[in-house]
Amino acid sequence: MFRYAVDPVKVLQYYREKTELPEITYESDADTNSLSLNEIKSILLSGQYKHLGTHDSYGRLARAMKAAGFTEADFIQVTPFVSKSKTTKQAKDYWKKWSKYNKIGRGTLMYLIGQ
């Protein structure tokens, strides 16, 4: 019988270490409920959020406001303060069309306004 000699240096050279990914932590619901609807509305009415008027961010804002408990009238009221080009008619359309995206919630609203 023949026996093979094993070189431990070569074995360790090709040994792959196991790496573990860090655990993902999510924001709790308590963090996103810190502001009242009136405080959120006053933040949007400050006029510093004109960048939310692009197609995707404006649609996300509509759905997030709906999930947070705002009405369509509230969304129409903040439209001139969050967009340079959207009209009242477009606000109504976005409110209806984006309502089907159930995964967008209040947390998205907090993210969009930087809270």
C-alpha positions in Angstrom: 0.0 0.0 0.0 1.1 3.5 -0.8 0.4 6.4 1.5 0.3 10.0 0.4 1.9 12.7 2.5 -0.3 15.7 3.2 1.4 19.0 3.3 -0.5 21.1 5.9 0.7 24.4 4.4 -1.0 23.6 1.1 -4.2 22.5 2.9 -4.4 25.7 4.9 -3.6 27.7 1.8 -6.7 26.6 0.1 -8.9 26.5 3.2 -11.8 29.0 2.9 -12.8 30.8 6.0 -16.4 31.1 6.7 -17.6 34.7 6.7 -20.8 35.8 8.2 -22.9 38.7 7.1 -23.9 41.2 9.7 -27.5 41.1 10.8 -29.8 43.6 9.2 -31.7 45.7 11.6 -34.9 47.5 10.7 -36.5 50.5 12.1 -39.2 49.8 14.5 -42.7 51.2 14.1 -42.1 53.4 17.2 -39.4 55.3 15.4 -41.7 56.3 12.5 -44.6 57.4 14.7 -42.6 60.1 16.5 -44.1 63.0 14.4 -47.8 63.9 14.2 -49.6 64.4 10.9 -49.6 68.2 11.4 -45.9 68.2 12.1 -45.2 66.2 8.9 -47.5 68.5 6.9 -45.7 71.6 8.2 -42.4 70.1 7.2 -43.6 69.5 3.7 -45.2 73.0 3.5 -41.8 74.5 4.4 -40.9 74.5 0.7 -37.6 72.7 1.0 -38.8 69.5 -0.6 -39.2 70.5 -4.3 -37.0 67.5 -5.2 -39.9 65.2 -4.4 -41.7 66.2 -7.6 -40.1 63.6 -9.9 -42.3 60.8 -11.1 -41.1 58.1 -8.7 -40.6 60.1 -5.6 -43.9 62.0 -6.1 -45.7 58.7 -6.5 -44.0 57.3 -3.4 -44.9 60.4 -1.5 -48.6 60.0 -2.5 -48.7 56.4 -1.3 -46.7 57.1 1.9 -49.0 60.0 2.8 -52.0 57.8 2.2 -50.5 55.1 4.4 -49.8 57.6 7.2 -53.4 58.8 7.3 -53.4 61.9 5.2 -56.3 62.7 2.9 -56.2 63.4 -0.8 -56.9 67.1 0.0 -53.8 67.2 2.1 -51.7 65.7 -0.7 -53.1 68.3 -3.2 -52.3 71.1 -0.7 -48.6 70.1 -0.4 -48.2 69.5 -4.1 -46.9 73.0 -5.0 -44.4 72.8 -2.1 -42.9 69.5 -3.1 -43.0 69.8 -6.9 -42.1 72.5 -9.4 -44.3 71.1 -12.2 -47.1 68.9 -10.8 -50.7 70.2 -11.0 -53.8 69.5 -9.0 -55.1 67.1 -11.6 -51.8 65.2 -11.6 -52.0 65.0 -7.8 -55.4 63.3 -8.0 -54.1 60.9 -10.6 -51.0 60.0 -8.6 -53.1 59.6 -5.5 -55.3 57.0 -7.3 -52.6 55.2 -9.3 -50.1 54.8 -6.5 -52.6 53.5 -4.0 -52.1 49.9 -5.1 -48.5 49.8 -3.9 -49.2 48.4 -0.4 -45.5 47.9 0.5 -45.0 51.7 0.7 -45.9 52.9 4.2 -45.3 55.6 6.7 -41.6 54.7 7.0 -41.1 55.8 3.4 -42.6 59.1 4.2 -40.2 59.6 7.1 -37.3 58.7 4.7 -38.5 61.1 2.0 -38.6 64.0 4.5 -35.3 63.0 6.1 -36.6 62.1 9.6 
